[in-house]
């Protein structure tokens, strides 16, 4: 049996395991998650249960190989401490370098089906702080600390967007949108496609969170906003993605909540880029025709 470390992962150490007749993926979970903090048995259990439920509903995910004790994951002791480990079936596929019209539709189909899966995890209580709405508003303080040479017009536009979204938030809360678990990280880097552009696996459920279920569509649309080929909206594939979202309840809730969430995520990304000094990128985003059409519409005056 051979173990080969796979490169490219951020949250975990991943290895390809080859036996005489089979291949598997071994994941060693890092002790800390980038947005959730210290990992726990409860968080790993929730992630893998969510993933398992998605598979049971026909969503293409790698199969989880249980331990001898029948558990979804195990615990191992390494030099750095105790780590959680999980074993998955190996799925042959390609991570695309760009989003095509067919791929956007495939991704839309996954989001459509995850709506029903995520709703099975409804619980009473407030949303996690990991919600994109909470994270965007918390990032608003960047507007007061920027040292980058932003134009006065763009500074004014960003501040106006921030204030308007805070005002809209009260109305958004009254819409009583469905809650549950979202994958939260659907992007080309976490998807495998066949050579015919068919989606064969969705990976990495470890950014899951309890939020509004329509946030799934928002995040899928907005990932890789800096890249005109990997982002669904900027690649011109917004309509192909949206046309596949046929669940009646989801369609209604998208009309109520998606416009607000898209602007929230757009603000979050702009502030994130500015914090890294990427002023030119933010200026480019504010003039992008697809962003103005699908996020900032009606166009800024």
Residue pairs with C-beta under 8 A, 6 or more apart in sequence:
1 17
1 18
1 19
2 17
2 18
3 15
3 16
3 17
3 26
4 15
4 16
4 18
5 13
5 14
5 15
5 16
6 14
6 15
6 16
6 25
8 189
10 34
11 29
11 30
11 33
11 34
11 204
11 206
11 207
12 27
12 28
12 29
12 30
12 206
13 27
13 28
13 30
14 25
14 26
14 27
14 28
15 25
15 26
15 27
15 28
16 23
16 24
16 25
16 26
16 90
17 23
17 24
17 25
17 26
17 87
22 90
23 90
24 65
24 87
24 88
24 89
24 90
25 62
25 87
25 88
25 89
25 90
26 85
26 86
26 87
26 88
27 85
27 86
27 87
27 88
28 76
28 78
28 83
28 84
28 85
29 39
29 44
29 83
29 84
29 85
29 86
29 206
30 39
30 83
31 38
31 39
31 80
31 81
31 83
32 38
32 39
33 39
33 43
33 206
35 130
35 207
36 43
36 130
36 209
39 84
41 75
41 84
44 72
44 73
44 84
44 86
45 72
45 73
46 181
46 208
47 205
47 206
47 208
48 64
48 72
48 73
48 86
48 205
49 72
50 117
50 118
50 121
50 181
50 183
50 205
50 208
51 61
51 64
51 205
52 64
52 72
53 117
53 120
54 61
54 113
54 114
54 117
54 202
54 205
55 61
55 63
57 113
57 116
57 117
58 113
59 110
59 113
59 114
59 117
59 202
60 91
60 199
60 200
60 201
60 202
61 201
61 202
61 203
61 205
62 88
62 89
62 90
62 91
62 201
62 203
63 88
63 89
64 72
64 86
64 87
64 88
65 87
65 88
65 89
66 72
67 73
67 74
72 86
73 84
73 85
73 86
74 84
74 85
74 86
75 82
75 83
75 84
75 85
76 82
76 83
76 85
77 83
91 192
91 200
91 201
92 192
92 200
93 192
93 193
93 194
93 200
93 201
94 192
94 193
94 194
94 195
95 188
95 189
95 191
95 192
95 193
96 103
96 188
96 191
96 193
96 197
97 188
97 229
97 230
98 188
98 229
98 230
98 235
99 107
99 188
99 229
99 230
99 231
99 232
99 235
99 237
100 197
100 237
101 237
101 240
102 197
102 240
103 188
103 191
103 193
103 197
103 199
103 237
104 232
104 235
104 237
104 238
104 240
104 241
105 240
105 241
105 243
105 244
106 193
106 197
106 198
106 199
107 186
107 191
107 199
107 220
107 232
107 241
108 220
108 240
108 241
108 242
108 243
108 244
108 245
109 199
109 244
110 186
110 199
110 202
110 220
111 186
111 216
111 217
111 220
111 241
111 244
111 245
112 244
112 245
112 246
112 247
112 250
114 182
114 183
114 216
115 178
115 213
115 216
115 247
115 249
115 250
116 247
117 181
118 180
118 181
118 182
118 213
118 216
119 178
119 180
119 213
120 180
121 180
121 181
121 210
122 178
122 179
122 180
123 179
123 210
127 133
127 134
127 179
127 210
127 211
127 212
128 134
128 209
128 210
128 211
129 135
130 184
130 209
130 211
131 209
131 211
131 212
131 215
132 211
132 215
132 218
132 219
132 261
132 264
132 265
132 268
133 169
133 172
133 261
133 264
135 268
136 165
136 264
136 265
136 267
136 268
136 271
137 165
137 166
137 169
139 267
139 268
139 271
139 272
139 275
140 162
140 267
140 271
142 271
142 274
142 275
143 155
143 158
143 159
143 162
143 271
146 155
146 274
148 274
148 277
148 279
149 279
150 158
150 274
150 279
150 282
151 283
154 282
154 283
154 286
157 286
157 300
158 267
158 270
158 271
161 263
161 266
161 267
162 267
165 260
165 263
165 264
165 267
168 260
169 260
172 257
172 260
175 253
175 256
175 257
177 212
177 213
177 214
177 253
177 256
177 257
178 212
178 213
178 214
178 249
178 253
179 210
179 211
179 212
179 213
180 210
180 213
181 208
181 209
181 210
181 211
182 208
182 209
182 211
182 212
182 213
182 215
182 216
182 219
183 202
183 205
183 207
183 208
183 216
184 207
184 208
184 209
184 211
184 215
184 216
184 219
185 204
185 206
185 207
185 219
185 223
186 202
186 216
186 219
186 220
186 223
187 220
187 223
187 224
187 230
188 223
188 224
188 230
190 202
190 203
190 204
191 199
191 201
191 202
191 203
192 199
192 200
192 201
192 202
192 203
193 199
193 200
194 200
212 257
212 261
213 250
213 253
214 250
214 253
214 254
214 256
214 257
214 258
214 261
215 261
217 245
217 250
217 254
217 258
218 258
218 261
218 262
218 264
218 265
219 265
220 232
220 241
221 231
221 232
221 233
221 238
221 241
221 262
222 231
222 233
222 262
222 265
222 266
222 269
223 230
223 231
224 230
224 231
225 231
225 233
225 234
225 266
225 269
225 285
226 269
226 273
226 278
226 281
227 234
228 234
228 235
229 235
232 238
232 241
233 290
233 291
233 294
233 295
234 288
234 290
234 291
236 290
238 290
238 294
242 254
245 251
245 254
262 294
262 295
263 295
263 296
266 285
266 291
266 295
266 296
269 285
270 282
270 285
270 286
273 281
273 282
273 285
274 282
285 291
286 300
292 299
292 300
